[in-house]
């Protein structure tokens, strides 16, 4: 699994292998978890602006999410 994230005021893209490894979770503005076979997402940070999670089984199960998904 590869999760790409970005923080507020930081344009660097960080690569992690687990949601548990994300530090300063409340400052995350971008998460890309494309094609990771995810069936669920953790609680998302309030600061999140972009979530890219297509090509995951969870997309079929999403009914409502208050974030732009592409």
mmCIF file as Biopython writes it, N, C-alpha, C and O atoms, coordinates in Angstrom:
data_model
#
loop_
_atom_site.group_PDB
_atom_site.id
_atom_site.type_symbol
_atom_site.label_atom_id
_atom_site.label_alt_id
_atom_site.label_comp_id
_atom_site.label_asym_id
_atom_site.label_entity_id
_atom_site.label_seq_id
_atom_site.pdbx_PDB_ins_code
_atom_site.Cartn_x
_atom_site.Cartn_y
_atom_site.Cartn_z
_atom_site.occupancy
_atom_site.B_iso_or_equiv
_atom_site.auth_seq_id
_atom_site.auth_asym_id
_atom_site.pdbx_PDB_model_num
ATOM 1   N N  . UNK A ? 1  ? 0.845   -1.169 0.000  1.0 0.0 1  A 1 
ATOM 2   C CA . UNK A ? 1  ? 0.000   0.000  0.000  1.0 0.0 1  A 1 
ATOM 3   C C  . UNK A ? 1  ? 0.892   1.233  0.000  1.0 0.0 1  A 1 
ATOM 4   O O  . UNK A ? 1  ? 1.873   1.305  0.740  1.0 0.0 1  A 1 
ATOM 5   N N  . UNK A ? 2  ? 0.542   2.191  -0.831 1.0 0.0 2  A 1 
ATOM 6   C CA . UNK A ? 2  ? 1.235   3.479  -0.849 1.0 0.0 2  A 1 
ATOM 7   C C  . UNK A ? 2  ? 0.184   4.574  -0.705 1.0 0.0 2  A 1 
ATOM 8   O O  . UNK A ? 2  ? -0.770  4.654  -1.478 1.0 0.0 2  A 1 
ATOM 9   N N  . UNK A ? 3  ? 0.385   5.406  0.297  1.0 0.0 3  A 1 
ATOM 10  C CA . UNK A ? 3  ? -0.485  6.549  0.537  1.0 0.0 3  A 1 
ATOM 11  C C  . UNK A ? 3  ? 0.358   7.800  0.365  1.0 0.0 3  A 1 
ATOM 12  O O  . UNK A ? 3  ? 1.405   7.949  0.995  1.0 0.0 3  A 1 
ATOM 13  N N  . UNK A ? 4  ? -0.105  8.689  -0.485 1.0 0.0 4  A 1 
ATOM 14  C CA . UNK A ? 4  ? 0.597   9.949  -0.695 1.0 0.0 4  A 1 
ATOM 15  C C  . UNK A ? 4  ? -0.163  11.035 0.038  1.0 0.0 4  A 1 
ATOM 16  O O  . UNK A ? 4  ? -1.388  11.116 -0.050 1.0 0.0 4  A 1 
ATOM 17  N N  . UNK A ? 5  ? 0.567   11.869 0.762  1.0 0.0 5  A 1 
ATOM 18  C CA . UNK A ? 5  ? -0.089  12.951 1.497  1.0 0.0 5  A 1 
ATOM 19  C C  . UNK A ? 5  ? 0.667   14.260 1.320  1.0 0.0 5  A 1 
ATOM 20  O O  . UNK A ? 5  ? 1.850   14.277 0.978  1.0 0.0 5  A 1 
ATOM 21  N N  . UNK A ? 6  ? -0.041  15.348 1.559  1.0 0.0 6  A 1 
ATOM 22  C CA . UNK A ? 6  ? 0.550   16.682 1.614  1.0 0.0 6  A 1 
ATOM 23  C C  . UNK A ? 6  ? -0.034  17.392 2.823  1.0 0.0 6  A 1 
ATOM 24  O O  . UNK A ? 6  ? -1.176  17.159 3.218  1.0 0.0 6  A 1 
ATOM 25  N N  . UNK A ? 7  ? 0.786   18.268 3.401  1.0 0.0 7  A 1 
ATOM 26  C CA . UNK A ? 7  ? 0.375   19.038 4.570  1.0 0.0 7  A 1 
ATOM 27  C C  . UNK A ? 7  ? 0.085   20.479 4.179  1.0 0.0 7  A 1 
ATOM 28  O O  . UNK A ? 7  ? 0.509   20.948 3.123  1.0 0.0 7  A 1 
ATOM 29  N N  . UNK A ? 8  ? -0.637  21.169 5.040  1.0 0.0 8  A 1 
ATOM 30  C CA . UNK A ? 8  ? -0.881  22.593 4.852  1.0 0.0 8  A 1 
ATOM 31  C C  . UNK A ? 8  ? 0.456   23.316 4.740  1.0 0.0 8  A 1 
ATOM 32  O O  . UNK A ? 8  ? 1.390   23.033 5.491  1.0 0.0 8  A 1 
ATOM 33  N N  . UNK A ? 9  ? 0.540   24.244 3.801  1.0 0.0 9  A 1 
ATOM 34  C CA . UNK A ? 9  ? 1.732   25.074 3.605  1.0 0.0 9  A 1 
ATOM 35  C C  . UNK A ? 9  ? 2.997   24.281 3.303  1.0 0.0 9  A 1 
ATOM 36  O O  . UNK A ? 9  ? 4.102   24.742 3.589  1.0 0.0 9  A 1 
ATOM 37  N N  . UNK A ? 10 ? 2.842   23.105 2.733  1.0 0.0 10 A 1 
ATOM 38  C CA . UNK A ? 10 ? 3.989   22.272 2.368  1.0 0.0 10 A 1 
ATOM 39  C C  . UNK A ? 10 ? 3.625   21.535 1.083  1.0 0.0 10 A 1 
ATOM 40  O O  . UNK A ? 10 ? 2.722   20.699 1.083  1.0 0.0 10 A 1 
ATOM 41  N N  . UNK A ? 11 ? 4.304   21.833 0.011  1.0 0.0 11 A 1 
ATOM 42  C CA . UNK A ? 11 ? 3.970   21.243 -1.291 1.0 0.0 11 A 1 
ATOM 43  C C  . UNK A ? 11 ? 4.667   19.905 -1.535 1.0 0.0 11 A 1 
ATOM 44  O O  . UNK A ? 11 ? 4.508   19.302 -2.596 1.0 0.0 11 A 1 
ATOM 45  N N  . UNK A ? 12 ? 5.427   19.451 -0.564 1.0 0.0 12 A 1 
ATOM 46  C CA . UNK A ? 12 ? 6.098   18.163 -0.682 1.0 0.0 12 A 1 
ATOM 47  C C  . UNK A ? 12 ? 5.070   17.043 -0.580 1.0 0.0 12 A 1 
ATOM 48  O O  . UNK A ? 12 ? 4.160   17.093 0.249  1.0 0.0 12 A 1 
ATOM 49  N N  . UNK A ? 13 ? 5.224   16.041 -1.426 1.0 0.0 13 A 1 
ATOM 50  C CA . UNK A ? 13 ? 4.351   14.867 -1.367 1.0 0.0 13 A 1 
ATOM 51  C C  . UNK A ? 13 ? 5.091   13.777 -0.602 1.0 0.0 13 A 1 
ATOM 52  O O  . UNK A ? 13 ? 6.191   13.380 -0.987 1.0 0.0 13 A 1 
ATOM 53  N N  . UNK A ? 14 ? 4.488   13.293 0.478  1.0 0.0 14 A 1 
ATOM 54  C CA . UNK A ? 14 ? 5.099   12.270 1.316  1.0 0.0 14 A 1 
ATOM 55  C C  . UNK A ? 14 ? 4.468   10.920 1.011  1.0 0.0 14 A 1 
ATOM 56  O O  . UNK A ? 14 ? 3.263   10.833 0.773  1.0 0.0 14 A 1 
ATOM 57  N N  . UNK A ? 15 ? 5.268   9.884  1.016  1.0 0.0 15 A 1 
ATOM 58  C CA . UNK A ? 15 ? 4.818   8.532  0.710  1.0 0.0 15 A 1 
ATOM 59  C C  . UNK A ? 15 ? 4.879   7.679  1.966  1.0 0.0 15 A 1 
ATOM 60  O O  . UNK A ? 15 ? 5.926   7.560  2.604  1.0 0.0 15 A 1 
ATOM 61  N N  . UNK A ? 16 ? 3.745   7.089  2.310  1.0 0.0 16 A 1 
ATOM 62  C CA . UNK A ? 16 ? 3.658   6.258  3.504  1.0 0.0 16 A 1 
ATOM 63  C C  . UNK A ? 16 ? 3.010   4.935  3.151  1.0 0.0 16 A 1 
ATOM 64  O O  . UNK A ? 16 ? 2.383   4.802  2.100  1.0 0.0 16 A 1 
ATOM 65  N N  . UNK A ? 17 ? 3.162   3.959  4.030  1.0 0.0 17 A 1 
ATOM 66  C CA . UNK A ? 17 ? 2.567   2.646  3.735  1.0 0.0 17 A 1 
ATOM 67  C C  . UNK A ? 17 ? 1.379   2.312  4.634  1.0 0.0 17 A 1 
ATOM 68  O O  . UNK A ? 17 ? 0.866   1.193  4.605  1.0 0.0 17 A 1 
ATOM 69  N N  . UNK A ? 18 ? 0.944   3.291  5.434  1.0 0.0 18 A 1 
ATOM 70  C CA . UNK A ? 18 ? -0.187  3.061  6.315  1.0 0.0 18 A 1 
ATOM 71  C C  . UNK A ? 18 ? -0.758  4.396  6.777  1.0 0.0 18 A 1 
ATOM 72  O O  . UNK A ? 18 ? -0.022  5.370  6.930  1.0 0.0 18 A 1 
ATOM 73  N N  . UNK A ? 19 ? -2.041  4.440  6.996  1.0 0.0 19 A 1 
ATOM 74  C CA . UNK A ? 19 ? -2.652  5.639  7.559  1.0 0.0 19 A 1 
ATOM 75  C C  . UNK A ? 19 ? -2.120  5.886  8.969  1.0 0.0 19 A 1 
ATOM 76  O O  . UNK A ? 19 ? -2.022  7.034  9.402  1.0 0.0 19 A 1 
ATOM 77  N N  . UNK A ? 20 ? -1.781  4.831  9.678  1.0 0.0 20 A 1 
ATOM 78  C CA . UNK A ? 20 ? -1.254  4.955  11.039 1.0 0.0 20 A 1 
ATOM 79  C C  . UNK A ? 20 ? 0.090   5.680  11.085 1.0 0.0 20 A 1 
ATOM 80  O O  . UNK A ? 20 ? 0.472   6.208  12.129 1.0 0.0 20 A 1 
ATOM 81  N N  . UNK A ? 21 ? 0.794   5.709  9.986  1.0 0.0 21 A 1 
ATOM 82  C CA . UNK A ? 21 ? 2.121   6.343  9.937  1.0 0.0 21 A 1 
ATOM 83  C C  . UNK A ? 21 ? 2.052   7.858  9.712  1.0 0.0 21 A 1 
ATOM 84  O O  . UNK A ? 21 ? 3.075   8.539  9.774  1.0 0.0 21 A 1 
ATOM 85  N N  . UNK A ? 22 ? 0.864   8.380  9.453  1.0 0.0 22 A 1 
ATOM 86  C CA . UNK A ? 22 ? 0.720   9.808  9.170  1.0 0.0 22 A 1 
ATOM 87  C C  . UNK A ? 22 ? 0.878   10.610 10.453 1.0 0.0 22 A 1 
ATOM 88  O O  . UNK A ? 22 ? 0.122   10.433 11.408 1.0 0.0 22 A 1 
ATOM 89  N N  . UNK A ? 23 ? 1.866   11.488 10.462 1.0 0.0 23 A 1 
ATOM 90  C CA . UNK A ? 23 ? 2.086   12.391 11.601 1.0 0.0 23 A 1 
ATOM 91  C C  . UNK A ? 23 ? 1.348   13.689 11.331 1.0 0.0 23 A 1 
ATOM 92  O O  . UNK A ? 23 ? 1.085   14.030 10.178 1.0 0.0 23 A 1 
ATOM 93  N N  . UNK A ? 24 ? 1.020   14.397 12.369 1.0 0.0 24 A 1 
ATOM 94  C CA . UNK A ? 24 ? 0.292   15.669 12.237 1.0 0.0 24 A 1 
ATOM 95  C C  . UNK A ? 24 ? -0.954  15.502 11.371 1.0 0.0 24 A 1 
ATOM 96  O O  . UNK A ? 24 ? -1.219  16.300 10.472 1.0 0.0 24 A 1 
ATOM 97  N N  . UNK A ? 25 ? -1.686  14.480 11.655 1.0 0.0 25 A 1 
ATOM 98  C CA . UNK A ? 25 ? -2.859  14.114 10.843 1.0 0.0 25 A 1 
ATOM 99  C C  . UNK A ? 25 ? -3.823  15.276 10.633 1.0 0.0 25 A 1 
ATOM 100 O O  . UNK A ? 25 ? -4.420  15.400 9.564  1.0 0.0 25 A 1 
ATOM 101 N N  . UNK A ? 26 ? -3.978  16.117 11.631 1.0 0.0 26 A 1 
ATOM 102 C CA . UNK A ? 26 ? -4.919  17.234 11.521 1.0 0.0 26 A 1 
ATOM 103 C C  . UNK A ? 26 ? -4.458  18.333 10.573 1.0 0.0 26 A 1 
ATOM 104 O O  . UNK A ? 26 ? -5.215  19.262 10.292 1.0 0.0 26 A 1 
ATOM 105 N N  . UNK A ? 27 ? -3.241  18.240 10.082 1.0 0.0 27 A 1 
ATOM 106 C CA . UNK A ? 27 ? -2.730  19.225 9.127  1.0 0.0 27 A 1 
ATOM 107 C C  . UNK A ? 27 ? -2.655  18.701 7.694  1.0 0.0 27 A 1 
ATOM 108 O O  . UNK A ? 27 ? -2.134  19.381 6.810  1.0 0.0 27 A 1 
ATOM 109 N N  . UNK A ? 28 ? -3.166  17.516 7.468  1.0 0.0 28 A 1 
ATOM 110 C CA . UNK A ? 28 ? -3.137  16.916 6.135  1.0 0.0 28 A 1 
ATOM 111 C C  . UNK A ? 28 ? -4.226  17.553 5.267  1.0 0.0 28 A 1 
ATOM 112 O O  . UNK A ? 28 ? -5.386  17.636 5.674  1.0 0.0 28 A 1 
ATOM 113 N N  . UNK A ? 29 ? -3.840  18.001 4.069  1.0 0.0 29 A 1 
ATOM 114 C CA . UNK A ? 29 ? -4.802  18.612 3.150  1.0 0.0 29 A 1 
ATOM 115 C C  . UNK A ? 29 ? -5.028  17.767 1.897  1.0 0.0 29 A 1 
ATOM 116 O O  . UNK A ? 29 ? -5.958  18.024 1.132  1.0 0.0 29 A 1 
ATOM 117 N N  . UNK A ? 30 ? -4.178  16.760 1.686  1.0 0.0 30 A 1 
ATOM 118 C CA . UNK A ? 30 ? -4.234  15.960 0.457  1.0 0.0 30 A 1 
ATOM 119 C C  . UNK A ? 30 ? -3.911  14.519 0.810  1.0 0.0 30 A 1 
ATOM 120 O O  . UNK A ? 30 ? -2.899  14.236 1.451  1.0 0.0 30 A 1 
ATOM 121 N N  . UNK A ? 31 ? -4.776  13.616 0.387  1.0 0.0 31 A 1 
ATOM 122 C CA . UNK A ? 31 ? -4.508  12.180 0.529  1.0 0.0 31 A 1 
ATOM 123 C C  . UNK A ? 31 ? -4.801  11.516 -0.814 1.0 0.0 31 A 1 
ATOM 124 O O  . UNK A ? 31 ? -5.865  11.703 -1.406 1.0 0.0 31 A 1 
ATOM 125 N N  . UNK A ? 32 ? -3.829  10.740 -1.271 1.0 0.0 32 A 1 
ATOM 126 C CA . UNK A ? 32 ? -4.007  9.950  -2.473 1.0 0.0 32 A 1 
ATOM 127 C C  . UNK A ? 32 ? -3.761  8.498  -2.089 1.0 0.0 32 A 1 
ATOM 128 O O  . UNK A ? 32 ? -2.629  8.095  -1.820 1.0 0.0 32 A 1 
ATOM 129 N N  . UNK A ? 33 ? -4.831  7.728  -2.067 1.0 0.0 33 A 1 
ATOM 130 C CA . UNK A ? 33 ? -4.729  6.307  -1.728 1.0 0.0 33 A 1 
ATOM 131 C C  . UNK A ? 33 ? -5.254  5.460  -2.899 1.0 0.0 33 A 1 
ATOM 132 O O  . UNK A ? 33 ? -5.869  4.412  -2.707 1.0 0.0 33 A 1 
ATOM 133 N N  . UNK A ? 34 ? -4.994  5.942  -4.088 1.0 0.0 34 A 1 
ATOM 134 C CA . UNK A ? 34 ? -5.416  5.301  -5.339 1.0 0.0 34 A 1 
ATOM 135 C C  . UNK A ? 34 ? -4.935  3.859  -5.405 1.0 0.0 34 A 1 
ATOM 136 O O  . UNK A ? 34 ? -3.780  3.560  -5.103 1.0 0.0 34 A 1 
ATOM 137 N N  . UNK A ? 35 ? -5.826  2.985  -5.797 1.0 0.0 35 A 1 
ATOM 138 C CA . UNK A ? 35 ? -5.518  1.586  -6.117 1.0 0.0 35 A 1 
ATOM 139 C C  . UNK A ? 35 ? -4.788  0.850  -4.984 1.0 0.0 35 A 1 
ATOM 140 O O  . UNK A ? 35 ? -3.718  0.276  -5.188 1.0 0.0 35 A 1 
ATOM 141 N N  . UNK A ? 36 ? -5.386  0.881  -3.798 1.0 0.0 36 A 1 
ATOM 142 C CA . UNK A ? 36 ? -4.787  0.218  -2.644 1.0 0.0 36 A 1 
ATOM 143 C C  . UNK A ? 36 ? -5.649  -0.897 -2.069 1.0 0.0 36 A 1 
ATOM 144 O O  . UNK A ? 36 ? -5.343  -1.427 -1.001 1.0 0.0 36 A 1 
ATOM 145 N N  . UNK A ? 37 ? -6.697  -1.251 -2.750 1.0 0.0 37 A 1 
ATOM 146 C CA . UNK A ? 37 ? -7.610  -2.314 -2.292 1.0 0.0 37 A 1 
ATOM 147 C C  . UNK A ? 37 ? -8.263  -1.985 -0.954 1.0 0.0 37 A 1 
ATOM 148 O O  . UNK A ? 37 ? -8.562  -2.881 -0.165 1.0 0.0 37 A 1 
ATOM 149 N N  . UNK A ? 38 ? -8.482  -0.701 -0.703 1.0 0.0 38 A 1 
ATOM 150 C CA . UNK A ? 38 ? -9.110  -0.271 0.540  1.0 0.0 38 A 1 
ATOM 151 C C  . UNK A ? 38 ? -10.607 -0.557 0.525  1.0 0.0 38 A 1 
ATOM 152 O O  . UNK A ? 38 ? -11.282 -0.362 -0.486 1.0 0.0 38 A 1 
ATOM 153 N N  . UNK A ? 39 ? -11.099 -1.012 1.638  1.0 0.0 39 A 1 
ATOM 154 C CA . UNK A ? 39 ? -12.539 -1.227 1.771  1.0 0.0 39 A 1 
ATOM 155 C C  . UNK A ? 39 ? -13.150 -0.240 2.758  1.0 0.0 39 A 1 
ATOM 156 O O  . UNK A ? 39 ? -14.368 -0.061 2.784  1.0 0.0 39 A 1 
ATOM 157 N N  . UNK A ? 40 ? -12.312 0.402  3.571  1.0 0.0 40 A 1 
ATOM 158 C CA . UNK A ? 40 ? -12.746 1.434  4.508  1.0 0.0 40 A 1 
ATOM 159 C C  . UNK A ? 40 ? -11.680 2.520  4.584  1.0 0.0 40 A 1 
ATOM 160 O O  . UNK A ? 40 ? -10.513 2.294  4.260  1.0 0.0 40 A 1 
ATOM 161 N N  . UNK A ? 41 ? -12.101 3.688  5.013  1.0 0.0 41 A 1 
ATOM 162 C CA . UNK A ? 41 ? -11.168 4.790  5.272  1.0 0.0 41 A 1 
ATOM 163 C C  . UNK A ? 41 ? -11.206 5.104  6.755  1.0 0.0 41 A 1 
ATOM 164 O O  . UNK A ? 41 ? -12.232 4.912  7.408  1.0 0.0 41 A 1 
ATOM 165 N N  . UNK A ? 42 ? -10.088 5.588  7.292  1.0 0.0 42 A 1 
ATOM 166 C CA . UNK A ? 42 ? -10.132 6.045  8.679  1.0 0.0 42 A 1 
ATOM 167 C C  . UNK A ? 42 ? -10.899 7.364  8.757  1.0 0.0 42 A 1 
ATOM 168 O O  . UNK A ? 42 ? -11.291 7.920  7.731  1.0 0.0 42 A 1 
ATOM 169 N N  . UNK A ? 43 ? -11.107 7.854  9.953  1.0 0.0 43 A 1 
ATOM 170 C CA . UNK A ? 43 ? -11.686 9.181  10.105 1.0 0.0 43 A 1 
ATOM 171 C C  . UNK A ? 43 ? -10.768 10.155 9.372  1.0 0.0 43 A 1 
ATOM 172 O O  . UNK A ? 43 ? -9.554  10.152 9.575  1.0 0.0 43 A 1 
ATOM 173 N N  . UNK A ? 44 ? -11.352 10.974 8.531  1.0 0.0 44 A 1 
ATOM 174 C CA . UNK A ? 44 ? -10.547 11.901 7.729  1.0 0.0 44 A 1 
ATOM 175 C C  . UNK A ? 44 ? -10.325 13.203 8.489  1.0 0.0 44 A 1 
ATOM 176 O O  . UNK A ? 44 ? -11.188 13.639 9.252  1.0 0.0 44 A 1 
ATOM 177 N N  . UNK A ? 45 ? -9.154  13.829 8.275  1.0 0.0 45 A 1 
ATOM 178 C CA . UNK A ? 45 ? -8.880  15.085 8.980  1.0 0.0 45 A 1 
ATOM 179 C C  . UNK A ? 45 ? -9.791  16.211 8.502  1.0 0.0 45 A 1 
ATOM 180 O O  . UNK A ? 45 ? -10.169 16.252 7.332  1.0 0.0 45 A 1 
ATOM 181 N N  . UNK A ? 46 ? -10.137 17.106 9.390  1.0 0.0 46 A 1 
ATOM 182 C CA . UNK A ? 46 ? -10.977 18.250 9.029  1.0 0.0 46 A 1 
ATOM 183 C C  . UNK A ? 46 ? -10.306 19.164 8.023  1.0 0.0 46 A 1 
ATOM 184 O O  . UNK A ? 46 ? -10.986 19.870 7.278  1.0 0.0 46 A 1 
ATOM 185 N N  . UNK A ? 47 ? -9.000  19.162 7.992  1.0 0.0 47 A 1 
ATOM 186 C CA . UNK A ? 47 ? -8.241  20.022 7.085  1.0 0.0 47 A 1 
ATOM 187 C C  . UNK A ? 47 ? -8.200  19.493 5.650  1.0 0.0 47 A 1 
ATOM 188 O O  . UNK A ? 47 ? -7.756  20.207 4.751  1.0 0.0 47 A 1 
ATOM 189 N N  . UNK A ? 48 ? -8.647  18.273 5.418  1.0 0.0 48 A 1 
ATOM 190 C CA . UNK A ? 48 ? -8.540  17.632 4.112  1.0 0.0 48 A 1 
ATOM 191 C C  . UNK A ? 48 ? -9.292  18.405 3.031  1.0 0.0 48 A 1 
ATOM 192 O O  . UNK A ? 48 ? -10.468 18.736 3.182  1.0 0.0 48 A 1 
ATOM 193 N N  . UNK A ? 49 ? -8.585  18.683 1.941  1.0 0.0 49 A 1 
ATOM 194 C CA . UNK A ? 49 ? -9.173  19.384 0.798  1.0 0.0 49 A 1 
ATOM 195 C C  . UNK A ? 49 ? -9.333  18.469 -0.404 1.0 0.0 49 A 1 
ATOM 196 O O  . UNK A ? 49 ? -10.269 18.628 -1.188 1.0 0.0 49 A 1 
ATOM 197 N N  . UNK A ? 50 ? -8.422  17.509 -0.555 1.0 0.0 50 A 1 
ATOM 198 C CA . UNK A ? 50 ? -8.454  16.611 -1.708 1.0 0.0 50 A 1 
ATOM 199 C C  . UNK A ? 50 ? -8.263  15.172 -1.256 1.0 0.0 50 A 1 
ATOM 200 O O  . UNK A ? 50 ? -7.336  14.856 -0.509 1.0 0.0 50 A 1 
ATOM 201 N N  . UNK A ? 51 ? -9.149  14.315 -1.717 1.0 0.0 51 A 1 
ATOM 202 C CA . UNK A ? 51 ? -9.050  12.887 -1.461 1.0 0.0 51 A 1 
ATOM 203 C C  . UNK A ? 51 ? -9.132  12.177 -2.797 1.0 0.0 51 A 1 
ATOM 204 O O  . UNK A ? 51 ? -10.122 12.294 -3.521 1.0 0.0 51 A 1 
ATOM 205 N N  . UNK A ? 52 ? -8.090  11.448 -3.112 1.0 0.0 52 A 1 
ATOM 206 C CA . UNK A ? 52 ? -8.074  10.650 -4.345 1.0 0.0 52 A 1 
ATOM 207 C C  . UNK A ? 52 ? -8.037  9.190  -3.901 1.0 0.0 52 A 1 
ATOM 208 O O  . UNK A ? 52 ? -7.042  8.721  -3.348 1.0 0.0 52 A 1 
ATOM 209 N N  . UNK A ? 53 ? -9.119  8.493  -4.148 1.0 0.0 53 A 1 
ATOM 210 C CA . UNK A ? 53 ? -9.169  7.104  -3.677 1.0 0.0 53 A 1 
ATOM 211 C C  . UNK A ? 53 ? -9.889  6.195  -4.670 1.0 0.0 53 A 1 
ATOM 212 O O  . UNK A ? 53 ? -10.468 5.178  -4.288 1.0 0.0 53 A 1 
ATOM 213 N N  . UNK A ? 54 ? -9.846  6.568  -5.930 1.0 0.0 54 A 1 
ATOM 214 C CA . UNK A ? 54 ? -10.506 5.723  -6.918 1.0 0.0 54 A 1 
ATOM 215 C C  . UNK A ? 54 ? -9.734  4.416  -7.102 1.0 0.0 54 A 1 
ATOM 216 O O  . UNK A ? 54 ? -8.602  4.272  -6.638 1.0 0.0 54 A 1 
ATOM 217 N N  . UNK A ? 55 ? -10.360 3.489  -7.775 1.0 0.0 55 A 1 
ATOM 218 C CA . UNK A ? 55 ? -9.813  2.141  -7.994 1.0 0.0 55 A 1 
ATOM 219 C C  . UNK A ? 55 ? -9.579  1.396  -6.685 1.0 0.0 55 A 1 
ATOM 220 O O  . UNK A ? 55 ? -8.601  0.663  -6.537 1.0 0.0 55 A 1 
ATOM 221 N N  . UNK A ? 56 ? -10.482 1.594  -5.750 1.0 0.0 56 A 1 
ATOM 222 C CA . UNK A ? 56 ? -10.508 0.866  -4.490 1.0 0.0 56 A 1 
ATOM 223 C C  . UNK A ? 56 ? -11.919 0.309  -4.307 1.0 0.0 56 A 1 
ATOM 224 O O  . UNK A ? 56 ? -12.888 0.942  -4.727 1.0 0.0 56 A 1 
ATOM 225 N N  . UNK A ? 57 ? -12.047 -0.847 -3.697 1.0 0.0 57 A 1 
ATOM 226 C CA . UNK A ? 57 ? -13.391 -1.388 -3.466 1.0 0.0 57 A 1 
ATOM 227 C C  . UNK A ? 57 ? -14.285 -0.459 -2.645 1.0 0.0 57 A 1 
ATOM 228 O O  . UNK A ? 57 ? -15.507 -0.520 -2.772 1.0 0.0 57 A 1 
ATOM 229 N N  . UNK A ? 58 ? -13.706 0.390  -1.813 1.0 0.0 58 A 1 
ATOM 230 C CA . UNK A ? 58 ? -14.531 1.264  -0.972 1.0 0.0 58 A 1 
ATOM 231 C C  . UNK A ? 58 ? -15.360 2.239  -1.778 1.0 0.0 58 A 1 
ATOM 232 O O  . UNK A ? 58 ? -16.426 2.648  -1.317 1.0 0.0 58 A 1 
ATOM 233 N N  . UNK A ? 59 ? -14.921 2.626  -2.952 1.0 0.0 59 A 1 
ATOM 234 C CA . UNK A ? 59 ? -15.662 3.584  -3.780 1.0 0.0 59 A 1 
ATOM 235 C C  . UNK A ? 59 ? -17.070 3.063  -4.057 1.0 0.0 59 A 1 
ATOM 236 O O  . UNK A ? 59 ? -18.022 3.842  -4.106 1.0 0.0 59 A 1 
ATOM 237 N N  . UNK A ? 60 ? -17.200 1.794  -4.233 1.0 0.0 60 A 1 
ATOM 238 C CA . UNK A ? 60 ? -18.511 1.205  -4.482 1.0 0.0 60 A 1 
ATOM 239 C C  . UNK A ? 60 ? -19.414 1.336  -3.256 1.0 0.0 60 A 1 
ATOM 240 O O  . UNK A ? 60 ? -20.639 1.332  -3.376 1.0 0.0 60 A 1 
ATOM 241 N N  . UNK A ? 61 ? -18.802 1.452  -2.083 1.0 0.0 61 A 1 
ATOM 242 C CA . UNK A ? 61 ? -19.558 1.503  -0.836 1.0 0.0 61 A 1 
ATOM 243 C C  . UNK A ? 61 ? -19.817 2.919  -0.333 1.0 0.0 61 A 1 
ATOM 244 O O  . UNK A ? 61 ? -20.595 3.109  0.602  1.0 0.0 61 A 1 
ATOM 245 N N  . UNK A ? 62 ? -19.181 3.903  -0.934 1.0 0.0 62 A 1 
ATOM 246 C CA . UNK A ? 62 ? -19.359 5.282  -0.470 1.0 0.0 62 A 1 
ATOM 247 C C  . UNK A ? 62 ? -20.741 5.792  -0.851 1.0 0.0 62 A 1 
ATOM 248 O O  . UNK A ? 62 ? -21.159 5.677  -2.003 1.0 0.0 62 A 1 
ATOM 249 N N  . UNK A ? 63 ? -21.434 6.345  0.104  1.0 0.0 63 A 1 
ATOM 250 C CA . UNK A ? 63 ? -22.747 6.918  -0.176 1.0 0.0 63 A 1 
ATOM 251 C C  . UNK A ? 63 ? -22.675 8.430  -0.112 1.0 0.0 63 A 1 
ATOM 252 O O  . UNK A ? 63 ? -23.333 9.122  -0.889 1.0 0.0 63 A 1 
ATOM 253 N N  . UNK A ? 64 ? -21.881 8.940  0.807  1.0 0.0 64 A 1 
ATOM 254 C CA . UNK A ? 64 ? -21.777 10.385 0.954  1.0 0.0 64 A 1 
ATOM 255 C C  . UNK A ? 64 ? -20.420 10.704 1.560  1.0 0.0 64 A 1 
ATOM 256 O O  . UNK A ? 64 ? -19.986 10.069 2.521  1.0 0.0 64 A 1 
ATOM 257 N N  . UNK A ? 65 ? -19.780 11.666 1.002  1.0 0.0 65 A 1 
ATOM 258 C CA . UNK A ? 65 ? -18.540 12.162 1.582  1.0 0.0 65 A 1 
ATOM 259 C C  . UNK A ? 65 ? -18.463 13.644 1.270  1.0 0.0 65 A 1 
ATOM 260 O O  . UNK A ? 65 ? -18.751 14.067 0.150  1.0 0.0 65 A 1 
ATOM 261 N N  . UNK A ? 66 ? -18.085 14.406 2.234  1.0 0.0 66 A 1 
ATOM 262 C CA . UNK A ? 66 ? -18.118 15.861 2.113  1.0 0.0 66 A 1 
ATOM 263 C C  . UNK A ? 66 ? -16.784 16.403 1.606  1.0 0.0 66 A 1 
ATOM 264 O O  . UNK A ? 66 ? -16.290 17.417 2.100  1.0 0.0 66 A 1 
ATOM 265 N N  . UNK A ? 67 ? -16.215 15.735 0.635  1.0 0.0 67 A 1 
ATOM 266 C CA . UNK A ? 67 ? -14.934 16.120 0.051  1.0 0.0 67 A 1 
ATOM 267 C C  . UNK A ? 67 ? -15.001 15.821 -1.435 1.0 0.0 67 A 1 
ATOM 268 O O  . UNK A ? 67 ? -15.687 14.894 -1.864 1.0 0.0 67 A 1 
ATOM 269 N N  . UNK A ? 68 ? -14.302 16.595 -2.196 1.0 0.0 68 A 1 
ATOM 270 C CA . UNK A ? 68 ? -14.223 16.337 -3.624 1.0 0.0 68 A 1 
ATOM 271 C C  . UNK A ? 68 ? -13.400 15.088 -3.857 1.0 0.0 68 A 1 
ATOM 272 O O  . UNK A ? 68 ? -12.252 15.012 -3.419 1.0 0.0 68 A 1 
ATOM 273 N N  . UNK A ? 69 ? -13.960 14.124 -4.530 1.0 0.0 69 A 1 
ATOM 274 C CA . UNK A ? 69 ? -13.268 12.877 -4.855 1.0 0.0 69 A 1 
ATOM 275 C C  . UNK A ? 69 ? -13.109 12.790 -6.353 1.0 0.0 69 A 1 
ATOM 276 O O  . UNK A ? 69 ? -14.067 12.976 -7.104 1.0 0.0 69 A 1 
ATOM 277 N N  . UNK A ? 70 ? -11.911 12.511 -6.779 1.0 0.0 70 A 1 
ATOM 278 C CA . UNK A ? 70 ? -11.690 12.276 -8.216 1.0 0.0 70 A 1 
ATOM 279 C C  . UNK A ? 70 ? -10.645 11.228 -8.427 1.0 0.0 70 A 1 
ATOM 280 O O  . UNK A ? 70 ? -10.325 10.897 -9.569 1.0 0.0 70 A 1 
#
